[in-house]
Amino acid sequence: MSYRQLVGKIGGTDRSNQLWVAGLDLFSVDRVIVRSVPAGSLEQVILRIDALHRLEQAGTRVLNSARSIEASVDKYLSISRLQTAGLLVPRTIVCERADDVLNAFQELGGDVVVKPLFGSEGKGIVRLTDEQTTYRVARTLEQIGSVAFVQEYIPHQGFDIRAYVLGDEIVASMRRWVAPGDFRSNVSQGGRAEGIELSEPLKKLARSAVRAVGASMGGVDLLPALDGQVYVIEVNSSPGFRALEQATGKDVAGRTIDFAVHGEW
């Protein structure tokens, strides 16, 4: 069901509280699985999160909770939670002014990745290695009222790892090789995926990352660096699983539904 079809009704002679989507009152259902938090205006995003909060207040089980979604879709809040939990994350600077972005570029070694504060599937991410280009990008972001989320570029072996976590179980995981001529490994951007079995330390790391943002379901992106350390890049609270199913042959969708209905979360 699409968020754009949300219609909330409060009050009236019967003091009713209703939340309709495509002709269905969501207060009448037992479980809701949040499959995405699509882009929109600030008002649209707030309304959608508010709807999830209302469902939880009414006793509907929502996977993931509105609070955990808020913590994961906001890259600044998410990486703060990960770092506070003691997990290794890239050095990161968040700022608004173009001059501060340029200072961040220099402080982080002159090789950085700039991401949208809200975003997924590798969209809007750029790698910057020279000051002039960095300043032009920073000025553009400043003029359109965006926030710059600037991270040091971590030298790696050409791949990252996506782990799909439900509760304490690692349901499936894959290695994603960077797309040809690009630095991103997202399958939606041309990256190549292959199913793998994680080591116990990596499983523990993925579980810890999901718990750090308060989620019960999560797609955790891990980056093994050339120096042997493993960085937690982000936790997606509404992870896609089409590429993961194709790479691993596992029924991730079915496992997710089963967890939502019968799991402990």
C-alpha positions as CSV (number, residue, x, y, z in Angstrom):
1,M,0.0,0.0,0.0
2,S,1.3,3.5,-0.8
3,Y,1.8,6.2,1.7
4,R,0.3,8.7,-0.7
5,Q,-3.1,7.0,-0.1
6,L,-3.0,7.8,3.6
7,V,-6.2,9.5,5.0
8,G,-6.4,10.1,8.7
9,K,-9.7,10.8,10.5
10,I,-10.0,12.0,14.1
11,G,-13.0,13.1,16.1
12,G,-16.5,13.8,15.0
13,T,-19.7,12.8,16.7
14,D,-18.5,9.2,17.2
15,R,-15.1,10.3,18.4
16,S,-13.6,7.9,15.9
17,N,-9.9,7.5,15.1
18,Q,-9.3,6.0,11.7
19,L,-6.3,5.7,9.4
20,W,-7.3,4.7,5.9
21,V,-5.1,3.4,3.0
22,A,-6.7,2.2,-0.2
23,G,-10.0,1.6,1.5
24,L,-8.6,-0.3,4.5
25,D,-8.7,1.1,8.0
26,L,-5.2,0.2,9.3
27,F,-6.5,0.2,12.9
28,S,-8.3,-3.1,12.0
29,V,-5.1,-5.0,11.2
30,D,-2.7,-6.8,13.6
31,R,0.7,-6.3,11.9
32,V,2.2,-3.8,9.5
33,I,5.5,-4.3,7.7
34,V,7.1,-1.0,6.6
35,R,8.7,-1.7,3.3
36,S,10.0,1.9,2.5
37,V,10.0,5.5,3.6
38,P,9.8,7.2,0.3
39,A,11.2,10.7,-0.4
40,G,8.8,13.6,-0.2
41,S,8.3,17.0,1.3
42,L,9.1,17.5,5.0
43,E,5.3,17.6,5.7
44,Q,4.7,14.3,3.8
45,V,7.5,12.5,5.6
46,I,6.3,13.7,9.0
47,L,2.7,12.6,8.2
48,R,3.9,9.2,7.2
49,I,6.0,8.7,10.4
50,D,3.1,10.2,12.5
51,A,0.8,7.5,11.0
52,L,3.2,4.8,12.2
53,H,3.3,6.3,15.6
54,R,-0.6,6.4,15.7
55,L,-0.7,2.7,14.8
56,E,1.7,1.8,17.5
57,Q,-0.3,3.8,20.1
58,A,-3.4,1.9,19.0
59,G,-1.7,-1.4,19.7
60,T,-0.8,-2.4,16.1
61,R,2.6,-4.1,15.8
62,V,4.7,-2.2,13.3
63,L,7.9,-3.7,11.9
64,N,10.1,-1.6,12.2
65,S,8.9,0.8,14.9
66,A,8.5,4.5,14.1
67,R,11.3,5.4,16.5
68,S,13.8,3.0,14.9
69,I,12.8,4.2,11.4
70,E,13.5,7.8,12.5
71,A,16.9,6.7,13.9
72,S,17.9,4.9,10.7
73,V,16.7,7.1,7.9
74,D,18.5,10.1,9.4
75,K,22.1,9.3,8.6
76,Y,23.4,11.7,11.2
77,L,21.3,10.3,14.0
78,S,22.0,6.7,12.8
79,I,25.8,7.0,12.7
80,S,25.7,8.8,16.1
81,R,23.9,5.8,17.6
82,L,26.3,3.4,15.9
83,Q,29.3,5.2,17.3
84,T,27.8,5.5,20.7
85,A,27.3,1.7,20.7
86,G,31.1,1.3,20.2
87,L,31.0,0.3,16.6
88,L,33.6,1.4,14.1
89,V,32.2,4.0,11.6
90,P,33.9,6.3,9.1
91,R,35.0,9.8,10.3
92,T,32.0,12.0,9.5
93,I,31.3,15.7,9.4
94,V,27.8,17.1,9.0
95,C,27.3,20.8,8.1
96,E,25.4,23.3,6.0
97,R,27.7,26.1,4.9
98,A,29.9,25.6,1.8
99,D,33.0,26.9,3.7
100,D,32.4,24.2,6.4
101,V,32.1,21.5,3.7
102,L,35.4,22.6,2.3
103,N,37.0,22.5,5.8
104,A,35.5,19.0,6.2
105,F,37.1,17.9,2.9
106,Q,40.5,19.0,4.1
107,E,40.2,17.6,7.6
108,L,39.1,14.2,6.3
109,G,42.2,13.9,4.0
110,G,41.0,15.3,0.7
111,D,39.2,12.1,-0.4
112,V,35.6,12.1,0.8
113,V,32.1,10.8,0.1
114,V,29.2,13.2,0.3
115,K,25.8,11.8,0.8
116,P,22.2,13.1,1.2
117,L,21.2,13.1,4.9
118,F,18.1,11.1,3.8
119,G,18.5,8.7,0.9
120,S,19.0,5.1,-0.1
121,E,20.2,2.8,-3.0
122,G,23.3,5.0,-3.5
123,K,21.3,7.8,-5.0
124,G,22.9,11.3,-4.7
125,I,26.2,10.0,-3.4
126,V,29.4,11.5,-4.8
127,R,33.1,10.9,-4.2
128,L,35.2,14.1,-4.2
129,T,39.0,14.3,-4.5
130,D,39.7,17.9,-5.4
131,E,38.9,21.2,-3.7
132,Q,37.3,23.1,-6.7
133,T,34.8,20.3,-7.4
134,T,34.1,20.0,-3.6
135,Y,33.4,23.7,-3.3
136,R,31.0,23.7,-6.3
137,V,29.1,20.8,-4.9
138,A,29.0,22.5,-1.5
139,R,27.7,25.8,-2.9
140,T,25.0,23.9,-4.8
141,L,23.9,22.1,-1.6
142,E,24.0,25.3,0.4
143,Q,21.8,27.2,-2.2
144,I,19.1,24.5,-2.2
145,G,19.0,24.3,1.6
146,S,20.5,20.8,1.9
147,V,22.7,19.4,4.6
148,A,26.1,17.9,3.6
149,F,26.9,14.6,5.2
150,V,30.6,14.2,4.5
151,Q,32.6,11.0,5.3
152,E,36.2,10.0,4.8
153,Y,36.7,7.6,1.9
154,I,37.7,4.2,3.3
155,P,40.1,2.3,1.0
156,H,38.8,-1.2,0.5
157,Q,39.0,-4.4,-1.6
158,G,36.2,-3.4,-4.1
159,F,33.2,-4.8,-2.2
160,D,31.0,-4.3,0.8
161,I,28.7,-6.7,2.6
162,R,25.0,-6.5,3.2
163,A,23.5,-8.6,6.0
164,Y,19.8,-9.0,6.5
165,V,18.9,-9.2,10.1
166,L,15.6,-10.3,11.7
167,G,15.8,-10.2,15.5
168,D,19.0,-12.1,16.4
169,E,19.1,-14.1,13.2
170,I,21.1,-13.3,10.1
171,V,18.6,-14.4,7.5
172,A,20.9,-13.9,4.4
173,S,24.0,-12.0,3.4
174,M,25.8,-11.0,0.2
175,R,29.0,-9.5,-1.0
176,R,28.4,-6.6,-3.3
177,W,31.2,-5.7,-5.8
178,V,31.5,-2.1,-6.9
179,A,29.9,-1.2,-10.3
180,P,32.3,-0.8,-13.2
181,G,33.7,2.7,-13.4
182,D,32.0,3.7,-10.1
183,F,32.8,3.5,-6.4
184,R,29.3,2.4,-5.3
185,S,28.4,-1.2,-4.7
186,N,24.6,-0.8,-4.7
187,V,23.1,-3.4,-7.0
188,S,20.6,-0.8,-8.1
189,Q,23.6,1.2,-9.4
190,G,25.1,-1.6,-11.3
191,G,27.0,-3.5,-8.5
192,R,27.4,-7.3,-8.7
193,A,26.2,-9.4,-5.8
194,E,27.0,-12.9,-4.6
195,G,25.7,-14.8,-1.6
196,I,28.1,-15.5,1.3
197,E,28.0,-16.9,4.8
198,L,29.2,-14.5,7.4
199,S,31.8,-15.3,10.0
200,E,30.6,-15.2,13.7
201,P,32.3,-11.9,14.3
202,L,30.6,-10.3,11.4
203,K,27.2,-11.7,12.5
204,K,27.7,-10.3,15.9
205,L,28.6,-6.9,14.3
206,A,25.5,-6.9,12.2
207,R,23.3,-7.7,15.2
208,S,24.9,-5.0,17.2
209,A,24.3,-2.4,14.5
210,V,20.6,-3.2,14.2
211,R,20.2,-3.1,18.0
212,A,22.0,0.3,18.1
213,V,19.2,2.0,16.1
214,G,16.5,0.2,18.0
215,A,15.3,-1.9,15.1
216,S,14.1,-5.5,14.9
217,M,14.7,-5.8,11.1
218,G,17.6,-4.3,9.3
219,G,19.9,-4.4,6.3
220,V,23.3,-3.7,7.6
221,D,26.1,-2.5,5.3
222,L,29.6,-3.5,6.4
223,L,32.8,-2.4,4.7
224,P,36.0,-4.4,5.2
225,A,38.9,-2.0,4.8
226,L,42.3,-2.7,3.4
227,D,43.8,-2.4,6.9
228,G,41.6,-5.3,8.1
229,Q,39.1,-3.3,10.1
230,V,35.4,-3.6,9.3
231,Y,33.3,-0.4,9.3
232,V,29.6,-0.2,9.8
233,I,28.4,2.1,7.1
234,E,24.6,2.2,7.8
235,V,21.5,0.3,8.9
236,N,18.5,0.3,6.5
237,S,15.3,-0.1,8.5
238,S,13.3,-1.0,5.5
239,P,15.8,-3.0,3.4
240,G,15.1,-4.3,-0.1
241,F,15.6,-8.0,-0.6
242,R,15.1,-8.6,-4.4
243,A,18.9,-8.7,-5.1
244,L,19.5,-10.6,-1.9
245,E,17.1,-13.3,-2.8
246,Q,18.6,-13.6,-6.3
247,A,22.1,-13.8,-4.9
248,T,21.4,-16.3,-2.1
249,G,18.3,-18.2,-3.3
250,K,16.7,-17.7,0.0
251,D,13.1,-16.7,0.6
252,V,13.8,-13.5,2.4
253,A,10.3,-12.1,1.9
254,G,8.7,-15.2,3.4
255,R,11.0,-15.2,6.3
256,T,10.2,-11.5,7.0
257,I,6.5,-12.2,7.0
258,D,6.9,-15.2,9.3
259,F,9.0,-13.1,11.7
260,A,6.4,-10.3,11.7
261,V,3.6,-12.8,12.5
262,H,5.3,-15.3,14.8
263,G,8.7,-13.8,15.9
264,E,9.6,-12.1,19.1
265,W,10.2,-8.4,18.6
